[in-house]
Amino acid sequence: MKRFLITVAAATLVASSAIAGGNSNTGCGLGSMIIPVQDTVATQILAATTNGTSGNQTFGITSGSLNCTKPMKIVMNDQAQKFVADNMDSIAVEVAAGQGENLDTLLSLIDVEDKVKAAATLKANFSNIYSSSDVTSAQVVDSIATVL
């Protein structure tokens, strides 16, 4: 029993020092919106439980709402990956030129807003995207995501 109490006391001390440093425990989501001040263990548990049980963090992250921010990196979807695999040669030519119908379609598939700027960026990084003559479509997709 004595060990248990010592363990609880030590855990409480560690937890309280973590809370004093600012709260990043509960993350974004509905819980962080309805409970903005999370300065106690109880309010953090309530916020985390709200986030976890209502499944709203995924929505917040993808939409950039509920105190969440959208990731800056592009996530390639299956359609874009298949498109690159089916059109490797023409996409390579168009990336080198900085324009073209297939390149425009690819940029639409990955939800790029400023296609002119993205095409110029891809053109400037052509040697990084197509690093060798035997580059695979998966490597091209990964390189495009990294460059953009």
Residue pairs with C-beta under 8 A, 6 or more apart in sequence:
15 41
18 25
19 39
19 40
19 41
19 44
23 38
23 39
23 44
25 38
25 44
25 48
26 32
26 38
26 44
26 47
26 48
26 51
27 48
27 51
27 57
27 68
28 51
28 57
28 60
28 61
28 66
28 67
28 68
28 69
29 47
29 50
29 51
29 54
29 56
29 57
29 60
29 66
29 67
29 68
30 50
30 51
30 54
30 56
30 60
30 66
31 46
31 47
31 48
31 49
31 50
31 51
32 38
32 47
32 51
32 66
32 67
33 66
33 67
34 47
34 50
35 43
35 46
35 47
35 50
37 43
38 44
38 47
51 57
56 66
57 66
57 68
59 65
59 66
60 66
60 67
60 68
61 68
61 69
61 70
61 71
62 70
63 70
64 70
73 145
74 110
74 111
74 112
74 144
74 145
74 148
75 145
76 110
76 141
76 144
76 145
77 109
77 110
79 109
80 106
80 109
80 110
80 141
81 137
81 138
81 141
83 102
83 105
83 106
83 109
84 91
84 106
84 137
84 140
84 141
84 144
85 137
87 102
87 106
88 137
88 140
90 100
90 102
91 102
91 103
91 106
91 140
92 130
92 140
93 100
94 100
94 101
94 102
94 103
95 103
95 119
95 122
95 123
95 126
95 129
95 130
96 123
96 126
97 123
98 119
98 120
98 122
98 123
99 119
103 119
103 122
104 115
104 119
106 144
107 115
107 118
107 119
108 115
110 144
110 148
112 118
112 148
118 148
121 147
121 148
122 129
122 144
122 147
122 148
125 143
125 147
128 143
128 146
128 147
129 135
129 140
129 143
129 144
129 147
130 140
130 143
131 139
131 143
